[in-house]
Every structure is written in structure tokens, then in C-alpha cells.
Amino acid sequence: MSHENYSSVIQTLNDCITACNHCYDACLKEEHVNMMVECIRLDRECAEICSFLAQAKGRGTPFSSELAEVCVKICESCGNECKKHDHEHCQKCAEACLRCAEECRKLVA
């Protein structure tokens, strides 16, 4: 299947990457940054796996199911962590991550 067939998934992954990168940057500027450490760490993990999966889907990886399974796990972890914080950037990131997890779940065989 060509990458065009996965444009919706790739767009959702890219939306998640953008939200995670914004959240990561905004968390570093929070007054009590030490309370944001886990959020920051998971933002980076999530952006990285989403980026890798988007690239892999674009080139037609045979490991789609396995990568998507890892992506679901990391996106859910990041989304659940972000939900714990009241900051708008965290709440928007949580929405993007959980939406991405749901979309990637469809790729798991």
C-alpha cells in the first residue's frame, strides 16, 4: 500500500509531533519546571516515535504493526501525563496524543 493510503494517519502523527514539541517547549518555561519533568520527557519520547512512524509509513515499512503498537503505548503515556497538568498546552497535547494513539491502534494487526 502506498503512503497516500495512510495520509490521515501521517497527518495525525504530524499533529501529535507538533503538539508534543509545543508542550515540551512551554513546559520548560513553566515556573515550577521540576514538576513538569515527566511531561517533558514523555513529550520528547512521543514526538520521536511519531516522527519515526510517520517516516516509516511514508516509505512503506513492513514493521507497521509493531511500530504502531509502540506508538500507541507512548502516545497514551504522554497523553495521560499531560492530562494531569492544567496548562492549556498540556491539555491540547493530551488531546493530540490520545487521538494519535486511537488512530495508530487501527494499524496494529
C-alpha positions, 0 to 999 in steps of 0.5 A: 500500500502506498503512503497516500493510503495512510495520509490521515494517519501521517497527518495525525502523527504530524499533529501529535509531533507538533503538539508534543514539541509545543508542550515540551517547549512551554513546559520548560518555561513553566515556573515550577519546571521540576514538576513538569519533568515527566511531561517533558520527557514523555513529550520528547519520547512521543514526538520521536516515535511519531516522527519515526512512524510517520517516516516509516509509513511514508516509505512503506515499512513492513514493521507497521504493526509493531511500530504502531503498537509502540506508538500507541503505548507512548502516545497514551503515556504522554497523553495521560501525563499531560492530562494531569497538568492544567496548562492549556498546552498540556491539555491540547497535547493530551488531546493530540496524543490520545487521538494519535494513539486511537488512530495508530491502534487501527494499524496494529494487526 
